[in-house]
């Protein structure tokens, strides 16, 4: 009985501390927005939160751009199976998102802090929904995080090689690529007019919402940190614009063979 009461008291105490800290941070946000003096530790807390937010921002920006670039390439060059490039790349970005979200939950309790509770709920719902649409359940998402952590530097190349070197990984890559193809091959789903049922476009839209919110929230307070206007987050070219403006078709590495240097002299050097 005593143990149960102690656990209840501990839970209540933790909730009170968490509420008090979030209230102080939200009040500090208002002072940052108005460029008023703010306790240094609270300003650092906000900066630490945005470091987490921008790690996730980078992952979702890469994921959205890979999806968009793949669909543009498939539309303009239907004979090229661009999924072989953008499938593995987008899976890496998605897995990094899962890993950084888990890190945020572990280090910050998953406590989203923005200028309003409504924004916090919207962002929380967005990242939660992000895990529903891709073809990976909770256990598979955990497995992807584990494989990423085991890859050298959590880099894209060793991560994809780890997956390609095991049956489960190859099967999952094939499933992920087919998921992307299902969008590209759907005649009712085009980049400028996606079908409502399309999971790929739904993830793209969720990414866009998260990126927009984090940029807007940062712009509200970044001036307090003495960033000049040119250093503030601003609009950038979309993946669609970039890939329509620049021809990004590159030769595959297959022509280089196994990467071993050619011997000097002799017929191969001719």
C-alpha positions as CSV (number, residue, x, y, z in Angstrom):
1,X,0.0,0.0,0.0
2,X,2.8,2.4,1.0
3,X,4.6,1.7,-2.3
4,X,1.5,2.5,-4.3
5,X,1.0,5.8,-2.5
6,X,4.7,6.6,-3.0
7,X,4.3,6.0,-6.8
8,X,1.2,8.2,-6.9
9,X,2.9,11.0,-5.0
10,X,6.0,10.7,-7.3
11,X,3.8,10.9,-10.4
12,X,1.9,13.9,-9.1
13,X,5.1,15.7,-8.1
14,X,6.6,15.0,-11.5
15,X,3.5,16.4,-13.2
16,X,3.6,19.6,-11.1
17,X,7.3,20.1,-11.9
18,X,6.7,19.5,-15.6
19,X,3.7,21.9,-15.7
20,X,5.7,24.6,-13.8
21,X,8.7,24.3,-16.2
22,X,6.5,24.4,-19.3
23,X,4.6,27.5,-17.9
24,X,7.9,29.3,-17.3
25,X,9.2,28.5,-20.7
26,X,6.0,29.6,-22.4
27,X,6.1,32.9,-20.5
28,X,9.8,33.2,-21.5
29,X,8.7,32.7,-25.2
30,X,6.4,35.7,-24.9
31,X,9.3,37.8,-23.6
32,X,11.6,36.5,-26.3
33,X,9.0,37.5,-28.9
34,X,8.8,41.0,-27.5
35,X,12.6,41.2,-27.2
36,X,12.4,41.7,-23.5
37,X,15.0,40.5,-20.9
38,X,14.8,36.8,-20.3
39,X,16.5,34.6,-17.7
40,X,19.6,33.1,-19.5
41,X,18.8,29.5,-18.5
42,X,15.3,29.8,-20.0
43,X,16.7,31.2,-23.2
44,X,19.1,28.3,-23.4
45,X,16.2,25.9,-22.7
46,X,14.4,27.3,-25.7
47,X,17.5,27.0,-27.9
48,X,17.9,23.4,-26.8
49,X,14.3,22.6,-27.7
50,X,14.8,24.1,-31.2
51,X,17.9,22.1,-31.7
52,X,15.7,19.0,-31.4
53,X,13.0,20.6,-33.6
54,X,15.6,21.4,-36.3
55,X,17.1,17.9,-36.2
56,X,13.7,16.6,-37.0
57,X,13.1,19.5,-39.5
58,X,16.2,18.4,-41.4
59,X,15.0,14.8,-41.6
60,X,11.5,15.7,-42.8
61,X,12.8,18.2,-45.2
62,X,15.0,15.5,-46.8
63,X,12.1,13.0,-46.8
64,X,9.7,15.5,-48.4
65,X,12.2,16.5,-51.1
66,X,13.1,12.9,-51.9
67,X,9.4,12.1,-52.4
68,X,8.9,15.2,-54.5
69,X,12.0,14.6,-56.6
70,X,11.1,11.0,-57.2
71,X,7.6,11.9,-58.4
72,X,8.9,14.7,-60.6
73,X,11.5,12.4,-62.1
74,X,9.0,9.6,-62.7
75,X,6.6,12.0,-64.4
76,X,9.2,13.5,-66.7
77,X,11.3,10.4,-67.3
78,X,8.9,7.4,-66.9
79,X,11.4,5.0,-68.4
80,X,13.9,5.6,-65.6
81,X,13.2,3.7,-62.3
82,X,14.2,6.6,-60.1
83,X,12.9,4.7,-57.1
84,X,16.3,2.9,-57.0
85,X,17.8,6.2,-55.9
86,X,15.1,8.0,-54.0
87,X,13.7,4.9,-52.3
88,X,16.7,4.0,-50.2
89,X,17.5,7.7,-49.7
90,X,14.0,8.6,-48.4
91,X,14.0,5.5,-46.2
92,X,17.2,6.8,-44.5
93,X,15.6,10.2,-43.9
94,X,12.5,8.5,-42.5
95,X,14.6,6.4,-40.2
96,X,16.6,9.4,-39.0
97,X,13.3,11.1,-38.2
98,X,12.3,8.1,-36.1
99,X,15.6,8.1,-34.3
100,X,15.6,11.9,-33.6
101,X,12.0,11.8,-32.5
102,X,12.9,9.0,-30.0
103,X,15.9,11.1,-28.8
104,X,13.6,14.1,-28.3
105,X,11.2,11.9,-26.2
106,X,14.1,10.5,-24.2
107,X,15.8,13.8,-23.5
108,X,12.9,16.2,-23.3
109,X,10.0,13.9,-22.4
110,X,8.5,14.5,-25.8
111,X,7.2,17.9,-24.5
112,X,6.5,20.1,-27.5
113,X,6.8,23.8,-26.5
114,X,5.6,26.5,-28.9
115,X,3.9,29.8,-28.7
116,X,0.5,28.3,-28.0
117,X,-1.0,25.0,-26.7
118,X,-2.9,24.6,-30.0
119,X,0.3,24.7,-32.0
120,X,1.8,22.1,-29.7
121,X,-1.1,19.7,-30.1
122,X,-1.1,20.2,-33.9
123,X,2.7,19.4,-34.1
124,X,2.4,16.5,-31.7
125,X,-0.5,15.0,-33.8
126,X,1.5,15.6,-37.0
127,X,4.6,13.6,-35.9
128,X,2.4,10.9,-34.4
129,X,0.4,10.5,-37.7
130,X,3.7,10.5,-39.6
131,X,4.3,6.9,-38.4
132,X,1.0,5.6,-39.6
133,X,1.2,6.0,-43.4
134,X,4.6,4.5,-44.3
135,X,4.7,0.7,-44.7
136,X,6.3,0.0,-41.3
137,X,4.7,-1.0,-38.0
138,X,6.0,-0.1,-34.6
139,X,8.3,-3.1,-34.3
140,X,9.7,-2.5,-37.8
141,X,10.3,1.1,-37.0
142,X,12.2,0.0,-33.9
143,X,14.2,-2.4,-36.0
144,X,15.0,0.5,-38.5
145,X,16.3,2.7,-35.6
146,X,18.4,-0.2,-34.4
147,X,19.9,-0.7,-37.8
148,X,20.6,3.0,-38.2
149,X,22.4,3.2,-34.8
150,X,24.6,0.2,-35.9
151,X,25.6,1.9,-39.1
152,X,28.9,3.9,-39.2
153,X,28.1,7.5,-38.3
154,X,24.4,6.7,-39.0
155,X,25.3,7.6,-42.6
156,X,23.1,6.8,-45.5
157,X,25.5,4.5,-47.4
158,X,26.4,2.1,-44.5
159,X,22.8,2.1,-43.4
160,X,21.5,1.0,-46.8
161,X,24.3,-1.5,-47.2
162,X,23.3,-3.1,-43.9
163,X,19.8,-3.5,-45.1
164,X,20.9,-4.8,-48.5
165,X,23.1,-7.4,-46.9
166,X,20.3,-9.2,-45.0
167,X,17.1,-10.9,-46.2
168,X,14.8,-8.8,-44.0
169,X,16.5,-5.6,-45.1
170,X,16.2,-6.5,-48.8
171,X,12.5,-7.4,-48.3
172,X,11.8,-4.2,-46.5
173,X,13.6,-2.0,-49.1
174,X,11.5,-3.8,-51.8
175,X,8.3,-3.0,-49.9
176,X,9.3,0.6,-49.4
177,X,10.1,1.0,-53.1
178,X,6.8,-0.6,-54.1
179,X,5.0,1.8,-51.7
180,X,6.6,4.8,-53.6
181,X,5.8,3.2,-57.0
182,X,2.1,2.8,-56.0
183,X,1.9,6.5,-55.8
184,X,3.8,7.2,-59.0
185,X,1.9,4.6,-61.0
186,X,-1.5,5.7,-59.8
187,X,-3.1,7.6,-62.8
188,X,-5.3,9.6,-60.3
189,X,-2.3,10.7,-58.3
190,X,0.0,13.4,-59.8
191,X,2.4,15.8,-58.1
192,X,0.1,18.9,-58.6
193,X,-3.2,17.1,-57.9
194,X,-2.6,14.1,-55.5
195,X,-5.3,11.6,-54.8
196,X,-6.8,11.9,-51.3
197,X,-6.1,8.2,-50.6
198,X,-2.4,8.5,-51.3
199,X,-0.2,7.8,-48.3
200,X,3.0,9.1,-49.9
201,X,1.4,12.5,-50.5
202,X,-0.1,12.5,-47.0
203,X,3.3,12.1,-45.5
204,X,4.6,14.9,-47.8
205,X,1.9,17.2,-46.6
206,X,2.6,16.3,-42.9
207,X,6.3,17.1,-43.5
208,X,5.4,20.4,-45.1
209,X,3.2,21.4,-42.1
210,X,5.9,20.6,-39.6
211,X,8.6,22.5,-41.5
212,X,6.3,25.5,-41.8
213,X,5.4,25.6,-38.1
214,X,9.0,25.2,-36.9
215,X,10.3,27.9,-39.2
216,X,7.5,30.3,-38.2
217,X,8.0,29.7,-34.5
218,X,11.8,30.2,-34.8
219,X,11.3,33.4,-36.7
220,X,9.2,34.7,-33.8
221,X,12.0,34.5,-31.3
222,X,15.2,34.3,-33.2
223,X,15.8,38.1,-33.2
224,X,16.3,37.9,-29.4
225,X,19.4,35.7,-30.1
226,X,20.8,38.6,-32.1
227,X,20.6,36.9,-35.5
228,X,20.6,39.4,-38.4
229,X,17.7,39.3,-40.8
230,X,19.7,37.4,-43.4
231,X,20.3,34.6,-41.0
232,X,16.6,34.1,-40.2
233,X,14.8,31.0,-41.7
234,X,13.2,32.0,-44.9
235,X,11.6,30.5,-48.0
236,X,13.7,28.2,-50.1
237,X,13.2,26.5,-53.5
238,X,11.0,23.4,-53.5
239,X,12.3,20.1,-54.7
240,X,9.9,20.3,-57.6
241,X,11.4,23.6,-58.8
242,X,15.0,22.5,-58.3
243,X,14.5,19.3,-60.2
244,X,12.7,21.0,-63.0
245,X,15.3,23.7,-63.2
246,X,18.4,21.4,-63.1
247,X,18.9,18.1,-64.9
248,X,20.0,15.8,-62.1
249,X,20.5,12.7,-64.2
250,X,23.9,11.3,-63.3
251,X,25.7,8.1,-64.6
252,X,25.5,5.2,-62.2
253,X,28.5,4.0,-60.3
254,X,28.3,0.6,-62.0
255,X,30.6,1.7,-64.8
256,X,33.4,2.0,-62.2
257,X,33.2,-1.7,-61.3
258,X,34.4,-2.6,-57.9
259,X,36.2,0.7,-57.4
260,X,39.7,-0.9,-57.6
261,X,42.3,1.3,-59.4
262,X,43.3,0.3,-62.8
263,X,46.9,-0.8,-63.3
264,X,49.2,1.6,-65.0
265,X,50.2,0.7,-68.6
266,X,49.1,-2.3,-70.6
267,X,45.8,-2.5,-72.7
268,X,43.5,-1.5,-69.8
269,X,45.3,1.9,-69.6
270,X,44.7,2.6,-73.2
